[in-house]
Amino acid sequence: MDQQVAYLVLSRIGVAIVTLIVVSFVVFAATEMLPGDVAQILLGQAATPEAVAGLRQSMKLDDPAFVRFLRWMLGLLSGDLGRSYANNIAVADLVGGRLLNTLKLALVTTVVAVPIALLLGITTAMYRGSAYDRTVNMLVVGVISVPEFMIATLAVLVFAVWLRWLPAVSFATDLSSLWGIVRAFAMPVITQSCVISAQMIRMTRAAVIDTLKTPYVEMALLKGASWNHIVLHHALPNAVGPIINAVALSLSYLLGGVIIVETVFNYPGIAKLMVDAVSTRDLPLIQSCAMIFCLGYLTLITIADIVAIVSNPRLRK
Amino acid sequence: MSNRDVTNWTWTDQTALEDALRRGASRRDLMRMLVAGGVSLAAGNILLGGAGEALAQTPTKGGHMKAAGWSSSTADTLDPAKASLSTDYVRCCAYYNRLTFMEEDGSIKMELAESIESRDATVWTVKLKSGVTFHNGKTFTSADVVFSLMRHLDPAVGSKVNSIAKQIVGVKAVDALTAEIRLAAANADLPTILAMHHFMIIAEGTTDFSNANGTGAFRSKVFEPGVRSIGERNENYFKPQKANLDSFEYFAIPDDSARVNALLSGDIQIASSIKPQSIRLAESRPGIVLSKTTSGNYTNLNARLDMTPGDKSDFVEGLKFLLNRQAIQRSALRGLAEIANDQPIPPTNPYFNADLKPRAFDPDKAKALFQKAGVLNQTIPIVASEAASSSIDMAMIVQQAGAGIGMKFDIQRVPSDGYWSKYWLKAPVHFGNINPRPTPDILFSLLYASDAPWNESQFKSAKFDRMLLEARGQLDFAKRKAIYNEMQVMVANEAGTAIPVFISNVDAISDKVKGLRANPLGGQMGYAFAEYVWLQR
């Protein structure tokens, strides 16, 4: 039995690795298709053809595409992410700080959004059809329909421009005090929570309702178990798989999909770094960011799958 | 404030008044205006007094200022040769110095140089200031000048001004404080060229630009490419009037409304280059002032003369008559532009030809010309993009005017990314966007000479090329101006580029920021504001 689980888990991880390799090919091919290269972009429009050729040569951009790709891949395997074309700083240094910033923001958002979302999802399922359920659902649909740049801009207008409680730009530099953390993270976290929790709430609610419809819940009810006991001890453990899946999908957004939040609040995270890298055709940096996003996504999905496999014996077959 | 006698007098009015004074309105003019507006003579005097006081203030030392530009990326650099964005220019101006400096009236002052002289405009002798030190303590000598200028010629450096620097054939150190610059051919503009941001002086042998070692008014304390930079006042600065600010922080907020919001919430004191659409929002708030510079930036419509339909000269001329300059100025740019006359030299430049009038909007004439060219019933594609600022609005204005005379234009809106390498200079009819350049010679050599790298319309004229060379070596201002005047007429009539307006740059600033002046090199005082402004307490 355990061997079977181990086999399933290992094959999931194997699939993840193959996906990573495929993604690196796709990203490389996509950047090759973009017009212009880093030499041209660094020199700008005033560049003479000779100057571009000279710079290209000194940056070893003249090598065939697959040689450059291979060089990067080999570097990656030996733990070297390479140096940024644009400013010759080690990619690891550029990515490190920015990734940490994004992870900090993601962590705070997770801590705020996930418990609230689960609580609302489970309670609305418990009191399905009640005024409470309908109110929460209406709000959730309302929030999900508003694009995040709108939420972010409104938040800035209200809290920064009118009330002047919070800064309009967030550098996440003053984290020495609790108040500093609150000030730096409040608006980005509110905006991101709005975006990701709506989905979690609706999926959790649906999953719990599904299990509440099953015959064993009816049986538990007939045996006289209390409603809270039924939901927490009978229904919820069986709904964990789909709930974790919904949570994982939502959280994966916190890594690569936060570009709008990072832009509006000028937060120095990794999504903005990747957009920068694309506009300068900085291949080592684009590749590294793409791999990190892919890795984050795959990790979350794989964890969700493994949890589902472990929590549901039927999936092990 | 001492203006209790006046009702409805707001901060906005006060700043408008100060602004008018700053731009040179006379006291008498303003007084007449105020009285006409229902303000009593006595109250008017008090108001004007207050505004004058605010202007006459002497700089105060201290404070930390935060300013935001509009773009920055991981390609941000401390290497002046590679500087390409406003954020880079701001850093360069703060940490380094140039040999010469361009003043707000376009005149050239000496900065690190004591004097720059030449008899034939080919060999130039540069005497340097003594007692200047770099941030790391090294003394500034002619060897630094030689190194800083010569590196622009090395393709591996990737200098942005490689094409301009090419005319320098040699720089040598005569003695510790004298350098000699030898040009391939006479060029009287050299002192102006040396005032460009890329020609900042760095210490001899510098190859590592992870930190800035310059002679400038600030030392680089924090530099995170694509995130932010912080500079601290250099107490050993060679100019007796050192920087006023203790420190300044510069970063980019690319989103236009986010930048204005940050200013409105008091997080930053300068929001540079805001779009015409956001101006009303900023203007209406107390404590916000607008600083406007029209320095020669323009978006132009190009028809390539070597492709259809631009190869028919009547089509090009018709296009110039169909360009409704007033409409572009008023609606596309909300009044923040000056009407231009199809040639690239702005009215602020001493060589501007004031006799060359802009073409009037004349659809009938345009129709007749299009008919003559045989294009009236065809559909002509125009390529526009966000990359060339306001070009989409301009294209729509042209399209509208065309519809009125039965001329169909198909606007092809293409993405910003890749615009400059894929469409610009290539499509038969497309928009371009050109940043201000300090001299007519640079503009003409870059854009209109037969071998110009950015010859947007493929305009070729042997006569024009000869005149360009002749003017370049001419040290006599009047003779030079006469040649440039004629060249402007040639460009306006013969080239396939239509320049409808010069676009103003508008920086929104907190009224606590004082000492900011306009500069022809660009917004934010030609990006050199950090050294000159102060924060009012």
HADDOCK unambig.tbl for C-alpha pairs under 7 A between the chains (distance, minus, plus):
assign (segid A and resid 35 and name CA) (segid B and resid 418 and name CA) 5.62 0.50 0.50
assign (segid A and resid 35 and name CA) (segid B and resid 421 and name CA) 6.80 0.50 0.50
assign (segid A and resid 35 and name CA) (segid B and resid 422 and name CA) 6.78 0.50 0.50
assign (segid A and resid 36 and name CA) (segid B and resid 418 and name CA) 6.92 0.50 0.50
assign (segid A and resid 36 and name CA) (segid B and resid 421 and name CA) 6.22 0.50 0.50
assign (segid A and resid 43 and name CA) (segid B and resid 158 and name CA) 6.27 0.50 0.50
assign (segid A and resid 43 and name CA) (segid B and resid 159 and name CA) 6.85 0.50 0.50
assign (segid A and resid 43 and name CA) (segid B and resid 160 and name CA) 5.38 0.50 0.50
assign (segid A and resid 44 and name CA) (segid B and resid 160 and name CA) 6.97 0.50 0.50
assign (segid A and resid 46 and name CA) (segid B and resid 160 and name CA) 6.55 0.50 0.50
assign (segid A and resid 47 and name CA) (segid B and resid 160 and name CA) 6.60 0.50 0.50
assign (segid A and resid 48 and name CA) (segid B and resid 163 and name CA) 6.62 0.50 0.50
assign (segid A and resid 48 and name CA) (segid B and resid 453 and name CA) 6.81 0.50 0.50
assign (segid A and resid 51 and name CA) (segid B and resid 155 and name CA) 5.17 0.50 0.50
assign (segid A and resid 51 and name CA) (segid B and resid 158 and name CA) 6.79 0.50 0.50
assign (segid A and resid 54 and name CA) (segid B and resid 155 and name CA) 4.94 0.50 0.50
assign (segid A and resid 54 and name CA) (segid B and resid 156 and name CA) 5.83 0.50 0.50
assign (segid A and resid 55 and name CA) (segid B and resid 155 and name CA) 5.81 0.50 0.50
assign (segid A and resid 55 and name CA) (segid B and resid 156 and name CA) 4.98 0.50 0.50
assign (segid A and resid 55 and name CA) (segid B and resid 158 and name CA) 5.85 0.50 0.50
assign (segid A and resid 58 and name CA) (segid B and resid 156 and name CA) 5.72 0.50 0.50
assign (segid A and resid 86 and name CA) (segid B and resid 74 and name CA) 6.77 0.50 0.50
assign (segid A and resid 86 and name CA) (segid B and resid 75 and name CA) 4.85 0.50 0.50
assign (segid A and resid 87 and name CA) (segid B and resid 74 and name CA) 6.97 0.50 0.50
assign (segid A and resid 87 and name CA) (segid B and resid 75 and name CA) 5.50 0.50 0.50
assign (segid A and resid 87 and name CA) (segid B and resid 77 and name CA) 6.98 0.50 0.50
assign (segid A and resid 160 and name CA) (segid B and resid 265 and name CA) 5.30 0.50 0.50
assign (segid A and resid 161 and name CA) (segid B and resid 261 and name CA) 6.37 0.50 0.50
assign (segid A and resid 161 and name CA) (segid B and resid 264 and name CA) 5.77 0.50 0.50
assign (segid A and resid 161 and name CA) (segid B and resid 265 and name CA) 4.38 0.50 0.50
assign (segid A and resid 164 and name CA) (segid B and resid 265 and name CA) 6.05 0.50 0.50
assign (segid A and resid 167 and name CA) (segid B and resid 267 and name CA) 6.23 0.50 0.50
assign (segid A and resid 168 and name CA) (segid B and resid 261 and name CA) 6.74 0.50 0.50
assign (segid A and resid 168 and name CA) (segid B and resid 262 and name CA) 5.05 0.50 0.50
assign (segid A and resid 168 and name CA) (segid B and resid 265 and name CA) 6.57 0.50 0.50
assign (segid A and resid 168 and name CA) (segid B and resid 267 and name CA) 6.62 0.50 0.50
assign (segid A and resid 169 and name CA) (segid B and resid 262 and name CA) 6.47 0.50 0.50
assign (segid A and resid 263 and name CA) (segid B and resid 255 and name CA) 6.93 0.50 0.50
assign (segid A and resid 264 and name CA) (segid B and resid 255 and name CA) 6.63 0.50 0.50
assign (segid A and resid 264 and name CA) (segid B and resid 258 and name CA) 5.83 0.50 0.50
assign (segid A and resid 266 and name CA) (segid B and resid 253 and name CA) 6.05 0.50 0.50
assign (segid A and resid 268 and name CA) (segid B and resid 227 and name CA) 6.03 0.50 0.50
assign (segid A and resid 276 and name CA) (segid B and resid 73 and name CA) 5.44 0.50 0.50
assign (segid A and resid 276 and name CA) (segid B and resid 74 and name CA) 6.36 0.50 0.50
assign (segid A and resid 279 and name CA) (segid B and resid 417 and name CA) 6.94 0.50 0.50
